[in-house]
C-alpha cells in the first residue's frame, strides 16, 4: 500500500489516495462488499459528474442516496444461474458500495440527475448558483 513512500518525491495527495484505498478495501471486507466497479469523477464550473462502470446491471439493481454531505451508490451484480454450473468464472460479481464526500452546500439537491446507458451510470450533481455581491441601501 505505501510502497511509494520510499520515493522522496511522493506527493502528500498520493499518500492520502493510497491510504483511502486501503480504508475503502478494509471497509468493504467488513461490509461483505465483493465487487468494486471503476469510477470517474469530474468537475466543471456548473456541476460534478460521477461515472460508474456497471456493465450487466440495470437501473433496478442500483440505489443512489444523498445524505449528510455524501452520496452513496450501492447495488449488487448477480451471477446468472448457480455457481456450481460454471466451469470458469472470470467476471466479478457481488455487492458494491461507493461513498463519495460532497460539499452539500454547493450541490443543488433539486437538480441531481442519474442516467444508466450502455453499462455506465452517470450521476450529475449541479452546483448551486454562487451568491453575487449585492449592495444594500440603508433606509
Secondary structure, 3 states (H helix, E strand, C coil): CCHHHHCCCCCHHHHHHHHHHHHHHHHHHHCCCCCCCCEEEEECCCEEEEEEECCCCCHHHEEEEEECCEEEEEEEECCCCCHHHCCCCCCCCEEEEEEEECCCCCEEEEEEEEEEECCEEEEEEEECCCCCCCCCCCC
